[in-house]
């Protein structure tokens, strides 16, 4: 089964020095290599800064409401994700706990639904 590990960061936990930022990036690179070497990697990407996000909502009368930023009134943001092919939720939780994002923020684990479109 495929699981998405959503890396949720917080503005309060952002690295405050170039050295801390480099250390976090190295930890993510090592984790990415570990996931790849284990043969469970399906896909992964980091997202651009939350400051570049745009949110779109369609109101009841069909009007589009476009706002800057990922969410209103929150200090959390989606920083990136991994899609892993794993046998069960326990394995997904294990991989999520190893992710550097779990120490810098949190990692949300979500099973991916498989729709047969044929």
C-alpha positions in Angstrom: 0.0 0.0 0.0 1.2 3.5 -0.7 1.4 6.1 2.1 2.1 9.8 1.9 4.2 11.3 4.6 3.3 15.0 4.8 6.1 17.1 6.3 4.4 19.8 8.4 6.8 22.5 9.5 6.2 25.4 11.9 7.5 28.9 11.4 8.7 28.8 15.0 11.0 25.8 14.3 12.7 27.2 11.2 16.5 27.0 11.3 17.8 30.3 12.6 21.4 30.0 11.2 22.9 28.9 7.9 24.6 26.1 9.8 21.3 24.8 11.3 19.7 25.0 7.8 22.5 23.1 6.3 22.4 20.5 9.0 18.6 20.0 8.5 19.1 19.7 4.7 21.9 17.1 5.2 19.5 15.1 7.5 16.8 15.1 4.9 19.3 14.1 2.2 20.4 11.1 4.4 16.8 10.2 5.0 16.0 10.3 1.3 18.9 8.1 0.5 17.8 5.6 3.3 14.2 5.5 1.9 15.5 5.0 -1.7 18.0 2.3 -0.6 15.3 0.5 1.2 13.4 0.2 -2.0 10.2 1.9 -0.7 10.5 5.3 -2.4 7.7 6.1 -4.9 8.1 9.8 -5.1 9.3 12.8 -3.0 9.6 16.5 -3.3 10.2 19.6 -1.2 7.9 22.5 -1.7 8.9 26.1 -2.2 8.6 28.4 0.8 5.1 28.8 2.3 5.4 32.5 1.5 5.0 31.6 -2.2 1.7 29.7 -1.7 -1.6 30.9 -3.1 -4.9 29.5 -1.8 -8.0 29.3 -4.0 -11.5 28.8 -2.6 -14.8 28.9 -4.5 -17.7 30.5 -2.6 -21.3 29.3 -2.6 -22.2 31.6 -5.5 -19.3 30.4 -7.6 -16.9 33.4 -7.0 -13.2 32.6 -6.7 -11.5 33.9 -3.6 -7.7 34.0 -4.0 -5.4 34.7 -1.1 -1.7 34.8 -0.6 -0.3 32.1 1.7 -1.2 28.5 2.5 -3.7 29.0 5.3 -5.2 31.8 7.3 -4.1 32.3 10.9 -1.6 29.4 11.2 2.0 29.1 11.8 2.2 25.6 10.3 2.9 24.8 6.6 3.3 21.9 4.3 7.0 21.7 3.5 7.2 18.6 1.4 6.2 15.0 1.1 7.3 11.4 0.5 5.2 8.7 -1.1 6.3 5.3 0.1 5.2 1.8 -0.9 4.9 0.0 2.4 3.2 -3.2 3.7 1.2 -1.5 6.5 0.5 1.5 8.7 3.0 0.3 11.3 5.8 0.5 8.7 4.6 3.9 7.6 4.7 5.2 11.2 8.2 3.8 11.6 9.4 5.6 8.5 7.6 8.8 9.6 9.4 8.7 13.0 12.8 8.5 11.2 12.0 11.5 9.1 13.9 14.7 10.1 10.6 16.5 9.7 9.2 14.7 12.8 11.9 16.4 14.9 11.6 19.8 13.3 7.8 19.8 13.1 5.6 16.8 12.5 4.9 14.2 9.8 1.3 13.3 9.0 0.8 9.8 7.6 -2.0 9.3 5.1 -2.8 6.1 3.1 -3.3 6.9 -0.6 -6.5 5.6 -2.0 -6.2 3.6 -5.2 -9.0 4.3 -7.6 -9.4 1.9 -10.5 -10.2 4.2 -13.4 -10.4 1.5 -16.1 
